[in-house]
Amino acid sequence: MKANDTTANQFDAEALKELRPENQLGKTALVLAAVCVAAWFSNIVNGAPLLDALPGMLILYVMVIIGLVIGRVCPFYLPSVAWVSLVSIIATLPVFPGSDWIIARLAEVNFLAVVTPVLAYAGLALTGREFAMFKQTGWKLVLVALLVFTGTFIGSAFVAHLIL
């Protein structure tokens, strides 16, 4: 058996399809609830009272669950993030009933404080699949990543220097 054949077995498309969040709604809803609670508590960072952000966090949770359910029942595939984004955009359009109330509740949520723990977790969450991919690419991936990070940092610093 060739190395490429074993790689194809490791990255079986059908097996990966089953791991999508929309295909495991119960598990995803529980994990999402835990993430929302952690993000809700991180909202204290901006000095806002905890209860002020609760309706906004619940709205975010409901938007994500609705997007995942749509992704599950829709006859064609779009990534979950596309469905969640579409639901969120529609719910905050001025023509949507109650959008003013939704926007006012969401304004109580400090999104920088909410996103920080999520991004930290995303950076730390490495699976066996990522390690297998890293073994295949080796040192080239490290070199490309370092160049991308350096270029992004220098580019951001340059733009900030021009603007500020």
N, CA and C atoms as an extended XYZ file, in Angstrom:
492
Properties=species:S:1:pos:R:3:atomname:S:1:resname:S:1:resid:I:1 pbc="F F F"
N         0.846       -1.187        0.000 N   MET     1
C         0.000        0.000        0.000 CA  MET     1
C         0.889        1.247        0.000 C   MET     1
N         0.595        2.175       -0.849 N   LYS     2
C         1.372        3.410       -0.950 CA  LYS     2
C         1.058        4.337        0.209 C   LYS     2
N         1.979        5.285        0.444 N   ALA     3
C         1.767        6.271        1.505 CA  ALA     3
C         0.543        7.132        1.205 C   ALA     3
N         0.302        7.419       -0.085 N   ASN     4
C        -0.844        8.249       -0.448 CA  ASN     4
C        -2.162        7.541       -0.156 C   ASN     4
N        -2.181        6.197       -0.288 N   ASP     5
C        -3.399        5.446        0.003 CA  ASP     5
C        -3.757        5.526        1.481 C   ASP     5
N        -2.732        5.427        2.358 N   THR     6
C        -3.017        5.530        3.794 CA  THR     6
C        -3.450        6.940        4.150 C   THR     6
N        -2.878        7.910        3.475 N   THR     7
C        -3.286        9.297        3.715 CA  THR     7
C        -4.737        9.497        3.307 C   THR     7
N        -5.112        8.912        2.184 N   ALA     8
C        -6.498        9.038        1.727 CA  ALA     8
C        -7.444        8.406        2.731 C   ALA     8
N        -7.039        7.298        3.332 N   ASN     9
C        -7.882        6.662        4.341 CA  ASN     9
C        -7.995        7.511        5.597 C   ASN     9
N        -6.905        8.196        5.982 N   GLN    10
C        -6.926        9.027        7.180 CA  GLN    10
C        -7.848       10.231        6.999 C   GLN    10
N        -7.918       10.744        5.802 N   PHE    11
C        -8.700       11.944        5.539 CA  PHE    11
C        -9.942       11.609        4.726 C   PHE    11
N       -10.616       10.549        5.086 N   ASP    12
C       -11.820       10.108        4.405 CA  ASP    12
C       -12.879       11.203        4.466 C   ASP    12
N       -13.366       11.606        3.315 N   ALA    13
C       -14.321       12.716        3.239 CA  ALA    13
C       -15.617       12.403        3.973 C   ALA    13
N       -16.082       11.171        3.876 N   GLU    14
C       -17.333       10.807        4.552 CA  GLU    14
C       -17.181       10.854        6.065 C   GLU    14
N       -16.033       10.404        6.558 N   ALA    15
C       -15.798       10.440        8.004 CA  ALA    15
C       -15.730       11.879        8.493 C   ALA    15
N       -15.103       12.749        7.713 N   LEU    16
C       -15.023       14.149        8.096 CA  LEU    16
C       -16.385       14.829        8.029 C   LEU    16
N       -17.225       14.397        7.083 N   LYS    17
C       -18.561       14.969        6.954 CA  LYS    17
C       -19.382       14.719        8.216 C   LYS    17
N       -19.211       13.547        8.814 N   GLU    18
C       -19.947       13.206       10.035 CA  GLU    18
C       -19.506       14.051       11.216 C   GLU    18
N       -18.302       14.596       11.176 N   LEU    19
C       -17.787       15.392       12.292 CA  LEU    19
C       -18.208       16.858       12.233 C   LEU    19
N       -18.881       17.256       11.169 N   ARG    20
C       -19.304       18.652       11.049 CA  ARG    20
C       -20.281       19.001       12.167 C   ARG    20
N       -20.243       20.231       12.665 N   PRO    21
C       -21.107       20.620       13.779 CA  PRO    21
C       -22.594       20.448       13.497 C   PRO    21
N       -23.016       20.709       12.257 N   GLU    22
C       -24.437       20.597       11.939 CA  GLU    22
C       -24.909       19.152       11.942 C   GLU    22
N       -23.975       18.203       11.871 N   ASN    23
C       -24.346       16.790       11.909 CA  ASN    23
C       -24.341       16.219       13.319 C   ASN    23
N       -23.942       17.007       14.287 N   GLN    24
C       -23.934       16.607       15.690 CA  GLN    24
C       -24.563       17.730       16.519 C   GLN    24
N       -25.825       18.030       16.243 N   LEU    25
C       -26.462       19.203       16.840 CA  LEU    25
C       -26.497       19.156       18.358 C   LEU    25
N       -26.808       18.007       18.952 N   GLY    26
C       -26.887       17.918       20.408 CA  GLY    26
C       -25.557       18.222       21.066 C   GLY    26
N       -24.508       17.582       20.602 N   LYS    27
C       -23.165       17.802       21.147 CA  LYS    27
C       -22.714       19.238       20.897 C   LYS    27
N       -22.976       19.725       19.708 N   THR    28
C       -22.582       21.089       19.366 CA  THR    28
C       -23.317       22.108       20.228 C   THR    28
N       -24.604       21.875       20.490 N   ALA    29
C       -25.378       22.803       21.319 CA  ALA    29
C       -24.817       22.863       22.739 C   ALA    29
N       -24.406       21.719       23.278 N   LEU    30
C       -23.825       21.709       24.632 CA  LEU    30
C       -22.471       22.416       24.676 C   LEU    30
N       -21.631       22.122       23.710 N   VAL    31
C       -20.320       22.775       23.660 CA  VAL    31
C       -20.490       24.272       23.443 C   VAL    31
N       -21.401       24.639       22.563 N   LEU    32
C       -21.658       26.048       22.300 CA  LEU    32
C       -22.192       26.757       23.541 C   LEU    32
N       -23.036       26.083       24.307 N   ALA    33
C       -23.549       26.669       25.545 CA  ALA    33
C       -22.401       26.934       26.520 C   ALA    33
N       -21.476       26.001       26.639 N   ALA    34
C       -20.322       26.198       27.528 CA  ALA    34
C       -19.459       27.360       27.046 C   ALA    34
N       -19.266       27.453       25.737 N   VAL    35
C       -18.478       28.559       25.179 CA  VAL    35
C       -19.181       29.889       25.421 C   VAL    35
N       -20.503       29.907       25.273 N   CYS    36
C       -21.259       31.142       25.501 CA  CYS    36
C       -21.180       31.582       26.959 C   CYS    36
N       -21.220       30.638       27.883 N   VAL    37
C       -21.092       30.988       29.305 CA  VAL    37
C       -19.711       31.579       29.577 C   VAL    37
N       -18.653       30.954       29.033 N   ALA    38
C       -17.298       31.487       29.207 CA  ALA    38
C       -17.181       32.876       28.573 C   ALA    38
N       -17.750       33.046       27.392 N   ALA    39
C       -17.696       34.345       26.714 CA  ALA    39
C       -18.508       35.381       27.472 C   ALA    39
N       -19.629       34.948       28.052 N   TRP    40
C       -20.465       35.864       28.830 CA  TRP    40
C       -19.692       36.381       30.035 C   TRP    40
N       -18.980       35.497       30.725 N   PHE    41
C       -18.181       35.936       31.869 CA  PHE    41
C       -16.999       36.789       31.432 C   PHE    41
N       -16.453       36.531       30.254 N   SER    42
C       -15.348       37.360       29.780 CA  SER    42
C       -15.814       38.761       29.422 C   SER    42
N       -17.117       38.948       29.280 N   ASN    43
C       -17.660       40.271       28.975 CA  ASN    43
C       -17.457       41.250       30.140 C   ASN    43
N       -17.151       40.727       31.319 N   ILE    44
C       -16.893       41.580       32.483 CA  ILE    44
C       -15.650       42.435       32.252 C   ILE    44
N       -14.781       42.006       31.348 N   VAL    45
C       -13.530       42.701       31.089 CA  VAL    45
C       -13.758       44.177       30.777 C   VAL    45
N       -14.830       44.491       30.061 N   ASN    46
C       -15.076       45.895       29.710 CA  ASN    46
C       -15.783       46.659       30.821 C   ASN    46
N       -16.004       46.022       31.967 N   GLY    47
C       -16.605       46.702       33.109 CA  GLY    47
C       -18.117       46.746       33.082 C   GLY    47
N       -18.742       46.064       32.130 N   ALA    48
C       -20.201       46.067       32.034 CA  ALA    48
C       -20.775       45.081       33.047 C   ALA    48
N       -21.937       45.385       33.594 N   PRO    49
C       -22.589       44.414       34.482 CA  PRO    49
C       -22.912       43.127       33.729 C   PRO    49
N       -22.787       42.026       34.424 N   LEU    50
C       -22.937       40.712       33.809 CA  LEU    50
C       -24.334       40.509       33.229 C   LEU    50
N       -25.352       40.950       33.916 N   LEU    51
C       -26.725       40.714       33.462 CA  LEU    51
C       -27.094       41.532       32.230 C   LEU    51
N       -26.400       42.639       32.011 N   ASP    52
C       -26.695       43.448       30.823 CA  ASP    52
C       -26.366       42.693       29.528 C   ASP    52
N       -25.348       41.851       29.573 N   ALA    53
C       -24.919       41.137       28.372 CA  ALA    53
C       -25.661       39.818       28.168 C   ALA    53
N       -26.413       39.362       29.156 N   LEU    54
C       -27.077       38.062       29.045 CA  LEU    54
C       -28.034       37.964       27.857 C   LEU    54
N       -28.929       38.932       27.644 N   PRO    55
C       -29.819       38.812       26.471 CA  PRO    55
C       -29.043       38.757       25.150 C   PRO    55
N       -27.991       39.533       25.026 N   GLY    56
C       -27.184       39.519       23.805 CA  GLY    56
C       -26.507       38.176       23.582 C   GLY    56
N       -25.998       37.576       24.658 N   MET    57
C       -25.363       36.264       24.531 CA  MET    57
C       -26.385       35.199       24.162 C   MET    57
N       -27.577       35.287       24.716 N   LEU    58
C       -28.629       34.332       24.358 CA  LEU    58
C       -29.040       34.488       22.893 C   LEU    58
N       -29.102       35.722       22.431 N   ILE    59
C       -29.429       35.976       21.021 CA  ILE    59
C       -28.350       35.372       20.114 C   ILE    59
N       -27.080       35.562       20.482 N   LEU    60
C       -25.997       34.977       19.693 CA  LEU    60
C       -26.103       33.460       19.660 C   LEU    60
N       -26.402       32.866       20.804 N   TYR    61
C       -26.543       31.410       20.882 CA  TYR    61
C       -27.664       30.927       19.965 C   TYR    61
N       -28.802       31.607       20.016 N   VAL    62
C       -29.947       31.203       19.193 CA  VAL    62
C       -29.626       31.368       17.710 C   VAL    62
N       -28.950       32.441       17.342 N   MET    63
C       -28.581       32.655       15.938 CA  MET    63
C       -27.693       31.518       15.429 C   MET    63
N       -26.737       31.107       16.235 N   VAL    64
C       -25.830       30.038       15.825 CA  VAL    64
C       -26.591       28.718       15.688 C   VAL    64
N       -27.446       28.405       16.655 N   ILE    65
C       -28.204       27.153       16.587 CA  ILE    65
C       -29.120       27.146       15.364 C   ILE    65
N       -29.791       28.259       15.089 N   ILE    66
C       -30.659       28.337       13.903 CA  ILE    66
C       -29.842       28.113       12.632 C   ILE    66
N       -28.670       28.739       12.546 N   GLY    67
C       -27.803       28.553       11.383 CA  GLY    67
C       -27.367       27.104       11.220 C   GLY    67
N       -27.053       26.433       12.328 N   LEU    68
C       -26.652       25.026       12.252 CA  LEU    68
C       -27.811       24.129       11.829 C   LEU    68
N       -29.005       24.421       12.333 N   VAL    69
C       -30.176       23.626       11.949 CA  VAL    69
C       -30.468       23.800       10.461 C   VAL    69
N       -30.372       25.029        9.967 N   ILE    70
C       -30.582       25.268        8.534 CA  ILE    70
C       -29.542       24.502        7.725 C   ILE    70
N       -28.286       24.518        8.181 N   GLY    71
C       -27.232       23.775        7.490 CA  GLY    71
C       -27.492       22.282        7.479 C   GLY    71
N       -28.163       21.792        8.510 N   ARG    72
C       -28.465       20.357        8.589 CA  ARG    72
C       -29.600       19.957        7.653 C   ARG    72
N       -30.637       20.788        7.556 N   VAL    73
C       -31.822       20.406        6.774 CA  VAL    73
C       -31.775       20.888        5.327 C   VAL    73
N       -30.874       21.792        5.012 N   CYS    74
C       -30.798       22.329        3.656 CA  CYS    74
C       -30.336       21.238        2.686 C   CYS    74
N       -30.958       21.158        1.508 N   PRO    75
C       -30.613       20.089        0.559 CA  PRO    75
C       -29.234       20.257       -0.101 C   PRO    75
N       -28.621       21.425       -0.005 N   PHE    76
C       -27.288       21.614       -0.566 CA  PHE    76
C       -26.346       22.075        0.537 C   PHE    76
N       -25.049       21.855        0.338 N   TYR    77
C       -24.067       22.148        1.374 CA  TYR    77
C       -23.517       23.563        1.257 C   TYR    77
N       -23.557       24.265        2.351 N   LEU    78
C       -22.815       25.501        2.565 CA  LEU    78
C       -22.170       25.347        3.931 C   LEU    78
N       -21.000       25.897        4.141 N   PRO    79
C       -20.386       25.790        5.465 CA  PRO    79
C       -21.291       26.415        6.539 C   PRO    79
N       -21.194       25.882        7.734 N   SER    80
C       -22.028       26.360        8.843 CA  SER    80
C       -21.857       27.850        9.085 C   SER    80
N       -20.632       28.328        8.941 N   VAL    81
C       -20.379       29.744        9.188 CA  VAL    81
C       -21.171       30.618        8.207 C   VAL    81
N       -21.401       30.130        7.005 N   ALA    82
C       -22.189       30.891        6.030 CA  ALA    82
C       -23.646       30.982        6.483 C   ALA    82
N       -24.206       29.865        6.961 N   TRP    83
C       -25.601       29.879        7.419 CA  TRP    83
C       -25.759       30.742        8.663 C   TRP    83
N       -24.817       30.631        9.592 N   VAL    84
C       -24.894       31.438       10.815 CA  VAL    84
C       -24.784       32.917       10.465 C   VAL    84
N       -23.884       33.248        9.568 N   SER    85
C       -23.736       34.643        9.136 CA  SER    85
C       -25.004       35.148        8.466 C   SER    85
N       -25.599       34.329        7.614 N   LEU    86
C       -26.823       34.723        6.927 CA  LEU    86
C       -27.961       34.959        7.911 C   LEU    86
N       -28.118       34.066        8.874 N   VAL    87
C       -29.159       34.243        9.904 CA  VAL    87
C       -28.916       35.525       10.687 C   VAL    87
N       -27.678       35.786       11.059 N   SER    88
C       -27.349       36.987       11.831 CA  SER    88
C       -27.583       38.257       11.035 C   SER    88
N       -27.223       38.225        9.771 N   ILE    89
C       -27.429       39.403        8.919 CA  ILE    89
C       -28.913       39.688        8.759 C   ILE    89
N       -29.685       38.641        8.490 N   ILE    90
C       -31.128       38.831        8.308 CA  ILE    90
C       -31.777       39.349        9.592 C   ILE    90
N       -31.368       38.808       10.734 N   ALA    91
C       -31.979       39.207       12.013 CA  ALA    91
C       -31.657       40.646       12.389 C   ALA    91
N       -30.605       41.208       11.837 N   THR    92
C       -30.240       42.583       12.176 CA  THR    92
C       -30.554       43.584       11.068 C   THR    92
N       -31.181       43.125        9.989 N   LEU    93
C       -31.611       44.055        8.937 CA  LEU    93
C       -32.727       44.960        9.471 C   LEU    93
N       -32.744       46.216        9.071 N   PRO    94
C       -33.798       47.127        9.562 CA  PRO    94
C       -35.216       46.662        9.235 C   PRO    94
N       -35.408       45.893        8.175 N   VAL    95
C       -36.748       45.443        7.811 CA  VAL    95
C       -37.205       44.239        8.634 C   VAL    95
N       -36.282       43.611        9.361 N   PHE    96
C       -36.635       42.452       10.178 CA  PHE    96
C       -37.362       42.920       11.432 C   PHE    96
N       -38.511       42.312       11.762 N   PRO    97
C       -39.254       42.743       12.956 CA  PRO    97
C       -38.426       42.540       14.223 C   PRO    97
N       -38.298       43.599       15.001 N   GLY    98
C       -37.563       43.523       16.263 CA  GLY    98
C       -36.072       43.698       16.124 C   GLY    98
N       -35.605       44.087       14.945 N   SER    99
C       -34.160       44.216       14.748 CA  SER    99
C       -33.554       45.301       15.639 C   SER    99
N       -34.301       46.362       15.905 N   ASP   100
C       -33.788       47.420       16.793 CA  ASP   100
C       -33.523       46.867       18.192 C   ASP   100
N       -34.445       46.045       18.688 N   TRP   101
C       -34.272       45.439       20.011 CA  TRP   101
C       -33.083       44.479       20.006 C   TRP   101
N       -32.954       43.676       18.938 N   ILE   102
C       -31.845       42.725       18.835 CA  ILE   102
C       -30.516       43.466       18.819 C   ILE   102
N       -30.439       44.514       18.032 N   ILE   103
C       -29.194       45.283       17.930 CA  ILE   103
C       -28.859       45.944       19.264 C   ILE   103
N       -29.869       46.447       19.962 N   ALA   104
C       -29.628       47.060       21.266 CA  ALA   104
C       -29.100       46.033       22.265 C   ALA   104
N       -29.617       44.816       22.249 N   ARG   105
C       -29.139       43.764       23.167 CA  ARG   105
C       -27.723       43.332       22.799 C   ARG   105
N       -27.460       43.228       21.494 N   LEU   106
C       -26.125       42.829       21.056 CA  LEU   106
C       -25.079       43.907       21.343 C   LEU   106
N       -25.513       45.159       21.423 N   ALA   107
C       -24.587       46.248       21.728 CA  ALA   107
C       -24.019       46.128       23.140 C   ALA   107
N       -24.707       45.411       24.008 N   GLU   108
C       -24.234       45.218       25.383 CA  GLU   108
C       -23.108       44.196       25.473 C   GLU   108
N       -22.876       43.458       24.402 N   VAL   109
C       -21.840       42.427       24.393 CA  VAL   109
C       -20.552       43.022       23.829 C   VAL   109
N       -19.484       42.908       24.585 N   ASN   110
C       -18.175       43.365       24.123 CA  ASN   110
C       -17.571       42.242       23.276 C   ASN   110
N       -17.609       42.407       21.964 N   PHE   111
C       -17.203       41.326       21.081 CA  PHE   111
C       -15.706       41.036       21.146 C   PHE   111
N       -14.893       42.026       21.466 N   LEU   112
C       -13.466       41.764       21.608 CA  LEU   112
C       -13.221       40.843       22.796 C   LEU   112
N       -13.928       41.084       23.893 N   ALA   113
C       -13.786       40.213       25.062 CA  ALA   113
C       -14.347       38.828       24.789 C   ALA   113
N       -15.371       38.731       23.977 N   VAL   114
C       -15.990       37.445       23.658 CA  VAL   114
C       -15.111       36.627       22.714 C   VAL   114
N       -14.528       37.279       21.730 N   VAL   115
C       -13.772       36.571       20.705 CA  VAL   115
C       -12.401       36.115       21.212 C   VAL   115
N       -11.813       36.816       22.158 N   THR   116
C       -10.465       36.477       22.623 CA  THR   116
C       -10.349       35.046       23.131 C   THR   116
N       -11.212       34.589       24.056 N   PRO   117
C       -11.068       33.187       24.487 CA  PRO   117
C       -11.369       32.181       23.374 C   PRO   117
N       -12.270       32.526       22.480 N   VAL   118
C       -12.588       31.618       21.376 CA  VAL   118
C       -11.378       31.465       20.457 C   VAL   118
N       -10.729       32.565       20.129 N   LEU   119
C        -9.551       32.492       19.273 CA  LEU   119
C        -8.391       31.787       19.974 C   LEU   119
N        -8.264       31.990       21.274 N   ALA   120
C        -7.216       31.292       22.022 CA  ALA   120
C        -7.443       29.790       21.969 C   ALA   120
N        -8.679       29.368       22.143 N   TYR   121
C        -8.989       27.942       22.070 CA  TYR   121
C        -8.744       27.402       20.661 C   TYR   121
N        -9.151       28.154       19.658 N   ALA   122
C        -8.966       27.706       18.275 CA  ALA   122
C        -7.484       27.531       17.963 C   ALA   122
N        -6.654       28.371       18.535 N   GLY   123
C        -5.218       28.238       18.323 CA  GLY   123
C        -4.625       27.038       19.022 C   GLY   123
N        -5.238       26.613       20.109 N   LEU   124
C        -4.717       25.483       20.880 CA  LEU   124
C        -5.329       24.149       20.484 C   LEU   124
N        -6.438       24.173       19.795 N   ALA   125
C        -7.159       22.941       19.479 CA  ALA   125
C        -6.566       22.282       18.237 C   ALA   125
N        -5.619       21.424       18.455 N   LEU   126
C        -5.006       20.683       17.360 CA  LEU   126
C        -5.443       19.233       17.464 C   LEU   126
N        -5.821       18.661       16.341 N   THR   127
C        -6.273       17.279       16.325 CA  THR   127
C        -5.207       16.396       15.678 C   THR   127
N        -5.447       15.110       15.702 N   GLY   128
C        -4.540       14.175       15.057 CA  GLY   128
C        -4.412       14.437       13.573 C   GLY   128
N        -5.494       14.932       12.987 N   ARG   129
C        -5.477       15.244       11.555 CA  ARG   129
C        -4.474       16.355       11.252 C   ARG   129
N        -4.456       17.398       12.082 N   GLU   130
C        -3.502       18.489       11.866 CA  GLU   130
C        -2.068       18.014       12.050 C   GLU   130
N        -1.836       17.148       13.053 N   PHE   131
C        -0.488       16.626       13.255 CA  PHE   131
C        -0.050       15.759       12.080 C   PHE   131
N        -0.966       14.954       11.535 N   ALA   132
C        -0.638       14.122       10.378 CA  ALA   132
C        -0.306       14.996        9.171 C   ALA   132
N        -1.068       16.066        8.983 N   MET   133
C        -0.793       16.979        7.877 CA  MET   133
C         0.555       17.666        8.074 C   MET   133
N         0.862       18.007        9.326 N   PHE   134
C         2.136       18.659        9.614 CA  PHE   134
C         3.302       17.725        9.329 C   PHE   134
N         3.149       16.439        9.664 N   LYS   135
C         4.207       15.467        9.394 CA  LYS   135
C         4.468       15.349        7.896 C   LYS   135
N         3.410       15.476        7.093 N   GLN   136
C         3.565       15.362        5.647 CA  GLN   136
C         4.283       16.578        5.063 C   GLN   136
N         3.973       17.759        5.574 N   THR   137
C         4.562       18.973        5.000 CA  THR   137
C         5.912       19.289        5.605 C   THR   137
N         6.110       18.986        6.894 N   GLY   138
C         7.413       19.159        7.533 CA  GLY   138
C         7.814       20.609        7.703 C   GLY   138
N         9.116       20.839        7.502 N   TRP   139
C         9.694       22.142        7.797 CA  TRP   139
C         9.193       23.231        6.858 C   TRP   139
N         8.705       22.873        5.683 N   LYS   140
C         8.222       23.873        4.729 CA  LYS   140
C         7.038       24.648        5.298 C   LYS   140
N         6.157       23.934        6.017 N   LEU   141
C         4.999       24.594        6.627 CA  LEU   141
C         5.439       25.608        7.671 C   LEU   141
N         6.441       25.261        8.460 N   VAL   142
C         6.949       26.176        9.484 CA  VAL   142
C         7.527       27.428        8.826 C   VAL   142
N         8.281       27.240        7.771 N   LEU   143
C         8.877       28.374        7.057 CA  LEU   143
C         7.800       29.289        6.480 C   LEU   143
N         6.808       28.704        5.818 N   VAL   144
C         5.729       29.503        5.237 CA  VAL   144
C         4.947       30.231        6.338 C   VAL   144
N         4.656       29.542        7.438 N   ALA   145
C         3.913       30.168        8.535 CA  ALA   145
C         4.698       31.345        9.113 C   ALA   145
N         5.986       31.176        9.325 N   LEU   146
C         6.802       32.274        9.852 CA  LEU   146
C         6.836       33.466        8.898 C   LEU   146
N         6.946       33.185        7.609 N   LEU   147
C         6.940       34.275        6.634 CA  LEU   147
C         5.589       34.990        6.590 C   LEU   147
N         4.505       34.228        6.682 N   VAL   148
C         3.170       34.829        6.675 CA  VAL   148
C         2.972       35.685        7.923 C   VAL   148
N         3.326       35.147        9.086 N   PHE   149
C         3.172       35.906       10.332 CA  PHE   149
C         4.010       37.172       10.302 C   PHE   149
N         5.257       37.054        9.839 N   THR   150
C         6.142       38.214        9.780 CA  THR   150
C         5.607       39.257        8.803 C   THR   150
N         5.196       38.810        7.634 N   GLY   151
C         4.653       39.744        6.648 CA  GLY   151
C         3.389       40.432        7.132 C   GLY   151
N         2.527       39.671        7.802 N   THR   152
C         1.298       40.255        8.341 CA  THR   152
C         1.617       41.285        9.410 C   THR   152
N         2.537       40.950       10.300 N   PHE   153
C         2.914       41.881       11.361 CA  PHE   153
C         3.522       43.158       10.798 C   PHE   153
N         4.465       43.004        9.879 N   ILE   154
C         5.112       44.183        9.299 CA  ILE   154
C         4.102       45.007        8.498 C   ILE   154
N         3.254       44.339        7.728 N   GLY   155
C         2.230       45.064        6.974 CA  GLY   155
C         1.263       45.805        7.884 C   GLY   155
N         0.833       45.164        8.968 N   SER   156
C        -0.077       45.817        9.918 CA  SER   156
C         0.601       47.001       10.592 C   SER   156
N         1.856       46.829       10.974 N   ALA   157
C         2.592       47.924       11.601 CA  ALA   157
C         2.768       49.086       10.631 C   ALA   157
N         3.018       48.787        9.372 N   PHE   158
C         3.190       49.827        8.357 CA  PHE   158
C         1.878       50.611        8.170 C   PHE   158
N         0.761       49.891        8.043 N   VAL   159
C        -0.529       50.546        7.858 CA  VAL   159
C        -0.875       51.370        9.109 C   VAL   159
N        -0.644       50.820       10.288 N   ALA   160
C        -0.928       51.563       11.526 CA  ALA   160
C        -0.057       52.820       11.614 C   ALA   160
N         1.193       52.715       11.210 N   HIS   161
C         2.085       53.877       11.241 CA  HIS   161
C         1.605       54.964       10.282 C   HIS   161
N         1.140       54.576        9.098 N   LEU   162
C         0.637       55.544        8.132 CA  LEU   162
C        -0.630       56.236        8.637 C   LEU   162
N        -1.525       55.444        9.229 N   ILE   163
C        -2.810       55.995        9.653 CA  ILE   163
C        -2.670       56.806       10.943 C   ILE   163
N        -1.913       56.294       11.873 N   LEU   164
C        -1.788       56.978       13.162 CA  LEU   164
C        -0.743       58.061       13.089 C   LEU   164
